[in-house]
Amino acid sequence: MVPSPPPFASVDYWNARFRSNPTAFDWLQPASILDAPLIAALLDCPIQKPGILHVGCGTSLLSYHLREHVETPGQIHNVDFSEEVIELGKKQERDIFKAPNREGEGQIKSKSEDNDTAIQNEDIAEANVTMKTHVDAGECDNKATPPSRSSSQTKSTSEITPRPFMRWDTANLLSLSSILSVCKTSSYYLIVDKSCSDSIACAEDVFISLPYPLTFLYPSPYAPSNLLTPIPIHPLHILALHLGLVTQPGGRWITFSYSNSRFPFLPSSPLDSEDLEDAIPDELLMHGFPDPAELWTLERKEAVEAPPEGGTEVVHRPKVSHWLYVLVRTERELRMQ
């Protein structure tokens, strides 16, 4: 008998898993696998300090690796289904990137404090941060460079050196009220999704009644109406709607997945029966349910060869690929109703 897959859609499963094994773990490939699309998206970004939403962060080193790509850690928002892993992530970040006063918020330097001693303390703290970053995120190719000492560090007046951290929140991405409790609408330029969609795709269909709380700002061909009988819908349609609400027009949704047909709302081959089964029921669309295909377009889809199991090449081993997707948020506007 083929063993049943783990219940990836269960919050109890993830809490128990992270409680028993808090060790850092990256699904499919190392965190640095997303460097190329991340850098490309950030270079193309018109915003100086774009917000990055890291969905399904888990214990991946990607959270800490993302810090190397931004100006301030506060730009990064890590969200996960599991309260256990969010608390773990908060603690680990403060342990790795500890501030000089060991509180994580900065060091207050008084007028009477010796300048040379203060500067030496900052150098030691920065060296510890760099060393810990390299040890704990050893797979990352980019090396952290300690910030250069500014002239303000030699002033004798009292000052605070800020040490901001990333944001960490628990949320159910399939619940509109849950995601809006931690995310603002149109507030992120990048969505980073390393196998989170894979996990959500394992969930049961979501039953939808109309009118849905979200609708397009401008009228669609179908007018919203009441539909009292709930209709099942693939969970990735719901995820795409909710992420579309919090992503700015022109923003990117970067996904790394084991599936070569991860998103059922993207155009597919007419012969792909699985995608047809997962399509939004016509009845929902005809009653005004917003189609996520109007929110996202596929900019890039690329096969990435999977590393050999155990790090050892096997002769005549069939080629196994993982898949990189880059989706672009359209100008289509959503609103609450």
N, C-alpha and C positions, 0 to 999 in steps of 0.2 A: 504494500500500500504506500502511495506517495504521501510523505508527511505534509501536513497543512502548513502554509506559510505563517509567519508570526502575524499577530493582529496589529499591523502598522497604523491602523486608524484609531487605535485605542489609547487614550491618554494614560490609562492605568498601566498599559504595557510599557510606555516610554518612561513613566515615573519610576517603575520598578527596575527597568533596565539601567537607567542613569544612576539610580540609588545603589545598585549592586556593582556597577562598573562605571565609575566617573572618569576613567582614562580617556584622553583625547582620541577621537576616532573620526577619520574622514572616509565618507562613502565613495566608492568607485575609484577615485584618483586623488592625489595630493591637492592641497588648497591652491597651489600655484598654477594649476591647470587652467584657471580662469583669468590669468594675468592678461593675456593678449586681448580678449574682448573687453575686459574691464578698462584697460589703458585706452583702447580705441574709443570706448564710450565716453570716458572722462575727457579725452582730448576734444571730442566733438561736442561736449557739453557747453552751453552758453552761460551757465551759472558758475559763479566763482567757487562756492562751497555747496555742491549738490548733496542732497540727502540720499542716503543709501539704506534701503530696507533689506535686511538679510533674513529671509524667511526659512523656518525650520533649521535654525542655527545648530542645534544639538551641541555636541562637544567638539565640533570641527575646529581645527586650527584656522579655518578660513576667517573667522571673526577677527582674530588678532592679525592675520595677514592683511586684511582689508585696511587696517590702520596705516600700513605703509603707502597706501594709495590716496590718502586724504590729507587735507591740511590740518584738520582737528578731529580727534576721535569722536566728538559729539555729533559728527555728520552721520555716523553709523548707528543704525537701530537694529538690534538683534531681537528677533521674535521667535518664540517656539510654543508649541502646544503644552509642553511639560514645565510645570512650576519648578520641579526638581532641578532641571538643567539650567533654567534661568538663574536661580540662586547660585548654582555652581559656577556659571559663567561670570556673574558679578564678582564673586569672591576670587576667582582665578585671575581676572583682569587686575584687580587691586593688588594681588600678590605679585604679579609680573611687573606692573607699571606703578610701583609704589612711589609716592612722593617723598621728599626729604623728611617731612615730619611724620611719615609713616601713617598718615591719615588719608592720603589720596586726594587732598584738596589743595595742597600747596603749603609753602612754608612762609611764615611771617618773619621778616627780618627787622629788628628794632634799630633805632638810631645808634645805640651803644654797641651793637654787634660788630665784631671785627670783620671787615670786608674780605680779607684773605681767607678767613675760616669759612665764611658763608659760601664763597666761590668754590672752595675745596669740597665742602659738603655737597654742593650741587653736582660737581664733577663726579664724585663717588656715586651719587644716586643715579646719574645718567649712565655711568658705566655699568652699574648693576642692571638697569633696565635693558641696555643693549645686550649684555651677556645673557640675561634670562630669556630675552626674545629669541636669541640665536639657539639657545639650548632647547626651549620649549617648542619652538617652531622651526626646528632644524631642517624641515623639508623645504622651507621657503628659500627661493633663490636670491631675492633682494636682501641686502644687508641694511640693518637699521643704522643710521648715522646720527650721532649725538648732535643736538642743535648747537649752533655756534653761540658763544657767549655774547650777549648784546651789551651795549654801553650802560643800559639801565641797571645791570647787575652790579655795577661798581658804585651805585649811589648809596649814600649813607642814610637816606630817608626811609621810613617804614614803608614796605611794599609787600604785595602778595604775588607769588608766582603760581599761576593756576595750573592744575594738572587735571584737565577734563577727562572723563571716561566715556565710553560708548553707552548708548541706552540699551537696556535689557527689559523686555516685557513678555508676559505670558498672554497668548491670544489664540483663539480658535479661528483660523482663517476662513472657515466655512460659515462663520456666524458674523453677520453684518454688525450687530451691536458690539460684539467682542472686538472686532478689528478697529471699529471707530472709537472704542474706549482707549486705545493706545496710539492710533494713527490719525493724522489729519488728512482731509481730502486734498488731492493734488499737491502733496508735500514731498514726494520723492522723485528723483530723476532716474535712479537705478534700483531695480529689484534684482537681488542675487539669490538664486535658487539652485542649490547643489543637492539634487535628489529629493528635495522637499515635494515636488510635484509627483515623483514616483511613489512616495509614501501616501499622499492624498489620493492618488489614483487607485490605491488598494481599498479605499473606503467604500461603503455601500452607497448606492445612489441616494441623492438628497430629494426629499419630497417637497414640491413647490406648490403653494396655493397663490392665486392672483387676487388682487394686484400685488406684485412684488414691490418691496420698499424702494427699489431703484428703477429709474426709467430714464430715457434719453431726454436731454434738455429740449430738443426740437422734436416735433411729432414724427413718429415712424409711420410706415404705411398702415400699421395696425393700431387701433386705439386701445389703450389699457381697459381692461374689463375684469369683472369678478369671475373667478373660477374656483368654486368651493371645493371641488374634488381634487386632492393633491395628486400631482403627477411626478413620477421619478425622473431625475435628471443626473447625468454624470457629474461627480463632484468637481472636476476640473473646469466646467463651465462656471460654476459658482466662484471658484478661486479666481478665474480670469476677470469676472465682473468686479469682485471686491478689490483686487489689485489694480484694476483699471480705475476705480474710484480714487485711490490714493496716489496714483502716478500722474505726473505732469505730462501734457501732450508733448510728443517727441522723446519721452523717456524710454529707457530700455529695460526689458525683462530678460535677464541672462540666466539660462537654465542649463544645467548639466544633468543628463539622464541616461539610463540604460536602454531606453526605448527609442526606436526610430520613428515612432508615430505617437509622440507623447500627448499632443494637444488635439482633442477631437473637434475643436472649433476652427482649426486651420484647414485650408483646402487640401483635399486628399484624392487619391486615385479612385475612380468609380468602382474599381474591383476590390477596394479595401473594405471588406464586410464588417470588420471590427469597428472601424471609424463610423460606418453607417449606423451600427447598433448604438454607438455612444453619442450620436448627433442629438441635438435638442429636438424634442417632439414638436412637430408642426403646430399642434394645438396650442402649445405655450407661446410660440412666436405669433400666432394669429390673434392671441389675446393680449399682446403688448409686452411680453417678456423681452427684455433687452438682449440682443444677440451679441455675445462677446466677440464674434468675428468682425463686428464693426468697431471694436475697440483696439484690436491688435492685428498687426501685419507681420509676416515673417521676413526678417531682413537677412538672416543667415542660418543655415543648418549644415552642420559639418560632422562627419564621422571622425572619431578619435580612437585610435587603436588602444584596446585595454591592455594594461601591463600583464605579463604572465603570472599565473597564480604561484605564490610562494617565491616570486622573483626569479624563477628558473624557466628558461625557454624549453619547450617541449617540441621535439621533432614532429613535423606534420600536424601540429596543433591547428585546429580550425581558427581562422581569424575572428576575433571577437571585438566588436566596436561599442564604444559609448558614444553619446550624441550631444553636441553643443547646439543650443538654439539661442538666437538673439531675436526677440520680438520688439517691435516699436509701437509705442502708444500713439494712436491716431488722434485727430483733433475732435473726434466725437465726444460730446459732453454728457456726463451723467448728472442726475440730480436725485435728491431724496423726494419721496412723495408720501 
